[in-house]
Amino acid sequence: MYLRKSLVLGLLPLLLPALAYAEDTVKIGVIQPLTGSVAYNGTTDVNGIKLALGEINAKGGVLGKKVELVIEDGQCKPANTVNAAEKLTQRDKVVALIGAFCSSATAAVMPVAQSAKVPLVTGVSSAANLTEKGNTWFFRATETDALLAKSFAKILVNQLKLKKVAYIGVNDDFGRGGVEEFEKQMSALGATTVMKEYFEHGTSDYYTLLTKLKASGADGAFVAVETQDGSTFVKQKAELGLSTKVFGVGSWATADFMQLAGPASNGIYAAVPYASTMKTPKNEAFVKAYQDQYKVAPGKYSAAGYNTLNIVVDAIARAQSTDSGKVREALLKTDYEGPNGHFHFDEKGQATGFTVVLVQLENGVPVVVESNTVEK
Amino acid sequence: MDLLLQLVANGLVLGAFYALSALGLTLVFGLMRVVNFAHGELYVIGGLFGWALTVVFGWNYFLALVVVVIALGILGYLIDQVLVARVRGQGEEPTILLTIGLSIFIANTALLIVGTTPVTVASPFASKPLFLGPVVITQARLVLVVICAVLIGAANLLIQKTTLGRAMRATFQDPMAAQLVGIRTPRIYGFTFALGATLAGAAGMLLGSIYVVEASTGGIISLKAFVVVILGGMGSFAGAVAGGLILGLTEALWGGYVSTGYVDAIGFALVIVTLLVRPYGLFSRRAERA
């Protein structure tokens, strides 16, 4: 009896601040892949979000309250992601949702956000059709494959003189979307397709693909993959002594990519919505803060996470309310300046106004070759 | 012609790597009737441990390899004596559930300790291209193929020629009779599992120097190893080697002449066809024991 009493008394001080804390915060739900094959990229996104959280709370939070994150692991699987979204909206009563990385997972969450009437903001999912579904609660603070292709096809064909192009992509929405959009835009400018191949995520041996690339006689290869696959690909390309130019979309301009690929990454071009070498005052401050916290330069997904939380909190501040309908209204009037330029949303929830860059990797530094503002 | 030669060379190298990855799995199944779903995760432990020693602590590659081999042997022995022994003799389902649970446990523990960043084992072998006529290969891959062959040969010798190997085979053929002639069968099971884990870990460290290793790599490794083992026949050494080479060559030729998009599916198509024609795999001599 005594034991039970002392246990309860002992636990009370632990519980009380938790209860008090719960009432004094603005809760925002985050769904990212934290385990499984996309865990690496999901974690860098969350790192960006946490950096923004620290900055926001250091300035006193929003509406006089601290911002609190409720982070769930969706594993990029639609079923797990939907479960996480339901938990966040029903039990945690979050004001807004950020997620869910993979386009297929985000698509699965969109109806949940709509029926719970909670704004859902993604900084990553790039499948073009997401903003075409007529879901008024969905916002995308990044480029689509089509927008990126429109910005860069001309540079690749006219300035880098690509005539015969090989298209290679990871076998999912992201890889297929990237390949199809770039092929469409570049073919329209006169480039011919000499090869088009897909491979499974997590493939470790690219010798067959590279042998085929060599035999195709392409003078440039467009490759849509993420860090792990991309770094192995360029390493093995160097092992086979291939001199074909490579242009990537995905998380190529990151410190981890260049470290994994080593010298093989030299000379590679990447079309990305963010590079740590972008020359804006906002970005220099962001890079410094990120490096102080994580000891590595931020990549595309770190910036995406950082931007999405800032955009959501900015909307809450302008709405002067945590009412999700008012937050949604405020999101539509967004004018946020992030490390990679300005973000506005159109009526479909698609962001424009931010900057995308073509970089060339040189000794571990992504050197900006060309930059473009994404227009409607 | 040049394309064909290069594809065949790629396929044979890949096949040798597949054979090495699958060897421990076929050994543990053949001698113990344990379908080890944690095989890929033991590979990951070998790769991550090899990375920690060579990159984080800057050890010599060969010294690290020896340490990885010994450590995985001890780990395998402990897994058998502490976990697998509890469900021994209760049929295959409990061991299957046990190893599936173990694989999830190992993968997530690795994620917790090492994080999500993929890593590469530091290797002393050059990865510059060597041009052998029309075929391009690297020194690192050639050396690895030789090490694979040596490891496979050594494991085979151990089982066929040594007293320990004879005791292993005797235990597999008739555990009761083996016990009657004085073989301590629980220990033999432990040694067998240790040998299987050692081979998985060695494969992880060796291949971790040319590919990347991360906490979630185990799934795909287990999958390929199962394809190889089923192709070659559960428990057959020659089968694992042949199965590996067949899978490697098929993937390379299919990828080269048809499409790389469904290369992973081709392995399973091969397995289905093989099982239709030879239900126990290509190299299994016996019918399945009850």
HADDOCK unambig.tbl for C-alpha pairs under 7 A between the chains (distance, minus, plus):
assign (segid A and resid 36 and name CA) (segid B and resid 216 and name CA) 6.00 0.50 0.50
assign (segid A and resid 37 and name CA) (segid B and resid 216 and name CA) 6.08 0.50 0.50
assign (segid A and resid 39 and name CA) (segid B and resid 116 and name CA) 6.02 0.50 0.50
assign (segid A and resid 40 and name CA) (segid B and resid 116 and name CA) 4.54 0.50 0.50
assign (segid A and resid 40 and name CA) (segid B and resid 117 and name CA) 5.74 0.50 0.50
assign (segid A and resid 171 and name CA) (segid B and resid 261 and name CA) 6.80 0.50 0.50
assign (segid A and resid 197 and name CA) (segid B and resid 259 and name CA) 6.69 0.50 0.50
assign (segid A and resid 197 and name CA) (segid B and resid 260 and name CA) 6.25 0.50 0.50
assign (segid A and resid 197 and name CA) (segid B and resid 261 and name CA) 6.41 0.50 0.50
assign (segid A and resid 198 and name CA) (segid B and resid 260 and name CA) 6.06 0.50 0.50
assign (segid A and resid 198 and name CA) (segid B and resid 261 and name CA) 4.56 0.50 0.50
assign (segid A and resid 199 and name CA) (segid B and resid 260 and name CA) 5.61 0.50 0.50
assign (segid A and resid 199 and name CA) (segid B and resid 261 and name CA) 4.56 0.50 0.50
assign (segid A and resid 200 and name CA) (segid B and resid 261 and name CA) 6.67 0.50 0.50
assign (segid A and resid 204 and name CA) (segid B and resid 211 and name CA) 5.94 0.50 0.50
assign (segid A and resid 207 and name CA) (segid B and resid 10 and name CA) 6.33 0.50 0.50
assign (segid A and resid 208 and name CA) (segid B and resid 7 and name CA) 6.32 0.50 0.50
assign (segid A and resid 208 and name CA) (segid B and resid 10 and name CA) 6.84 0.50 0.50
assign (segid A and resid 208 and name CA) (segid B and resid 252 and name CA) 5.60 0.50 0.50
assign (segid A and resid 208 and name CA) (segid B and resid 255 and name CA) 6.22 0.50 0.50
assign (segid A and resid 208 and name CA) (segid B and resid 256 and name CA) 5.81 0.50 0.50
assign (segid A and resid 209 and name CA) (segid B and resid 256 and name CA) 6.98 0.50 0.50
assign (segid A and resid 209 and name CA) (segid B and resid 260 and name CA) 6.82 0.50 0.50
assign (segid A and resid 212 and name CA) (segid B and resid 256 and name CA) 6.05 0.50 0.50
assign (segid A and resid 215 and name CA) (segid B and resid 3 and name CA) 6.93 0.50 0.50
assign (segid A and resid 228 and name CA) (segid B and resid 118 and name CA) 6.71 0.50 0.50
assign (segid A and resid 232 and name CA) (segid B and resid 211 and name CA) 6.78 0.50 0.50
assign (segid A and resid 239 and name CA) (segid B and resid 127 and name CA) 5.77 0.50 0.50
assign (segid A and resid 239 and name CA) (segid B and resid 128 and name CA) 5.37 0.50 0.50
assign (segid A and resid 239 and name CA) (segid B and resid 129 and name CA) 4.99 0.50 0.50
assign (segid A and resid 239 and name CA) (segid B and resid 138 and name CA) 6.43 0.50 0.50
assign (segid A and resid 240 and name CA) (segid B and resid 129 and name CA) 5.48 0.50 0.50
assign (segid A and resid 240 and name CA) (segid B and resid 136 and name CA) 5.98 0.50 0.50
assign (segid A and resid 240 and name CA) (segid B and resid 137 and name CA) 6.72 0.50 0.50
assign (segid A and resid 241 and name CA) (segid B and resid 129 and name CA) 5.82 0.50 0.50
